[in-house]
Amino acid sequence: MTTSLSSAEKPPAIQDYFRRKVALVEEWLDRLLPSSEAVPSEIHKAMRYSVFAGGKRLRPIMAIATGEIFGSQEHELLPPACALEMIHTYSLIHDDLPSMDNDTLRRGRPTCHVVFGEAMAILAGDALLTQAFRTLADHGSADQAIRVRVISEVAQSAGTIGALIGGQVLDIQSEGKAIDEAQLEQIHCAKTGALIRCAVRMGAIIGRASERELAQLTEYGQKAGLAFQVADDLLDATASSAELGKTAGKDVAEQKATYTALYGIDGARARAAELCHDAIEAAKRSGRETAVLEEMARFIVERRS
């Protein structure tokens, strides 16, 4: 029997909410990914190693939380939300490669290429991206028009124009260069913000939001995505590798374009707070019950890892 993810109850503390939703996401990821015993087993082990290395599952949970606002059900939300997590994980595997950031630590464990080799890590990332789109095609809303719209939304967000791959390209090209606020925002609205914005839009689309509601929630996702990046830059500059679960100080060492480099620590904190406020106000303007999304925006800027 399908479980309803209703927002009728008073939202719990955000930590409890995350804990419950993470368990759901983990359960569905285990269902949707090939078994580590399936041939060729090495690629499936590499995929699972990276997917189940931990993490906040922020993107799928934001998709779920948005869909809940509209009374969407588990079978509609969980598979596409998990597909988004597969894409996020693929991007991390490739980001850590020697040809990219050359990082050896991710989520407190050796990165995929360190454990499985560079070739297998590249293929694991490719396979996760492919599995994500198979999941989107095979599962989700019974309304085929909505399913196709979600697939298009995810494809656009993972692509090159104002999206994940394009943002990564701009990030690489900006290393060691002086850039202004507009250029920095362009990079991070794409590299980090696109999948977070997509998560929110995905939940709204599955929930059959009106165009007005979708516009307000899109603004929420955009602001929350940028806030996440500012908080990430602050953590890279102020936290230890043990706290982060990845190598601290890499942004400075590689002369990355960051909010802390542009604004300084205090200025970046002020920018994160501003973005959090703007995200919350946008969510409220949707006219829906958005308490959980508001708490998520606060969590994004207050997190410690």
Beta strands, then each sheet from edge to edge (+ up, - down):
strand 1: 105-106
strand 2: 109-110
sheet 1: 1+ 2-
end
